[in-house]
C-alpha cells in the first residue's frame, strides 16, 4: 500500500461529524434513526474504493473516475464525501498501474488526506481483494466498500450500513427497481420476468466486518474472482454471512454513461448554489446592497441569502467562508475600490474554497444614469475584465453588474399630488432595476459559466 499526501486541507477533508475521539475513529453517539443504541461504538472503520475501471460504457477515452465535472475529476468528489466523515480512519483507492501517477496528482492537487493507494487487479473483485490486502496488516473492525463513481454518498447511509454490518457481519444499500428485470431464452425470446415488487437493486456503499469479507476473498474461487460483481454474495457464499439490506436514498446512483456526467454536474451546481452572501460596505438598511438582498430573498425563496459588511480586517467575510458559501455579491463597489475588491478576492483564495468548486463573485456597481454617462462608467470599470481573466485561472468566476440606481428613488417625499405620483414612479423604477439585477445574479449563480466571467452586465 502506498501512502498519499496527508496534508490537512482547508475544506476537502472538513469533518461534518466532529473530530474523532482519541481511542476510536467513530463518533461517541449515533444520529437518530441509525439503527444502533446511542453511545455504541462500531470501532475503527476504513474504506476501499475500487477505481480501476476503464469506463467502457462511458464511451470516452478517459476512465470515467477521472472525467472532469466542473473542471474537477469525478473521483475527487467521492473522496471528499468520504473524507468529510471523521470516523473513517483510512481510505484505500485501488487504481491501475498506468493511472497511479494521475491519482497521485488528484490527491495532491485537491489536498485529499487519509488516502493510500493500491494497485488494481484485472477484475473488480481482484481489485477489491488488493484493497483489503492493503488493510490486512492493521485491520480495521469494519471496512466500507464503495464505488469511485458514486460521488453523492452521505454520512447517514454510511453510518447505517456500518452499524448494520457490526451487528450482522455484512450490510449493503439497496434501492427499489426502476425497470422490470427479465430473463431471455437462448433464442433471444422472453423466458420469464421477475416480480419487481419482490426484488431490489443492490447499490453501494456496502460494509463488512473485516474478518468476514477478507476470509471470503481468501477462499473465493478463480471463477468468482473473474466474473463475480457482488461482494454481499461472496460474504454469503464463503463466510456464511447473510447481509442486512439497508434502504438507501435516491442519490446513490452510479455515474455510468456520458449523460450521467451532465446530471452529476447539474446536481453539484444545485448543491453549491443554495447559499448566497451579499457583501456590503455599509450597515444602512436603505442602501442598495440591503435592498438587493431583500429582493433576492423573495426571488430565490429556497436559497439561503446572508449578508456581511466588508470592514478593513475582512474578519466577517473570513467567518462566512468557513460556512462553504460559493456565491458572493459585492455591492456598492466603485472604481476607486479596486484594492478593497482585491483584498476580498485574496481572502477568498486563501480560504481554499475555489480549489473544490467554481466560486461566483458578482461586483455590483450602483449607477445613476441621470448623472453619469453609461459609456464613461463602463470605461472606468474595464479593470474588471482584466481581473476576471486572472481569477478564472483560480476557479473564481468574476463578473460585473451595473445597477441603475439613484438614491433619490428611495424614500422620495411623496407628499401629495404630482410629487406622490412622481415618487410612485421612481419607486417603481427602483424595483424594476432591483428585480432585473436579482434575475441576472440568479442566472450567474445557477449556471456558473466561465464564458460569462469578465462580462459587464446592465440591469
Beta strands, then each sheet from edge to edge (+ up, - down):
strand 1: 2-3
strand 2: 45-50
strand 3: 68-69
strand 4: 72-73
strand 5: 88-95
strand 6: 115-119
strand 7: 142-147
strand 8: 170-176
strand 9: 182-184
strand 10: 190-193
strand 11: 200-209
strand 12: 244-247
strand 13: 275-280
strand 14: 304-309
strand 15: 327-331
strand 16: 359-367
strand 17: 396-404
strand 18: 456-458
sheet 1: 1+ 6- 5- 2- 7- 11+ 8- 12-
sheet 2: 3+ 4-
sheet 3: 9+ 10-
sheet 4: 14+ 13+ 15+ 16+ 17+ 18+
end
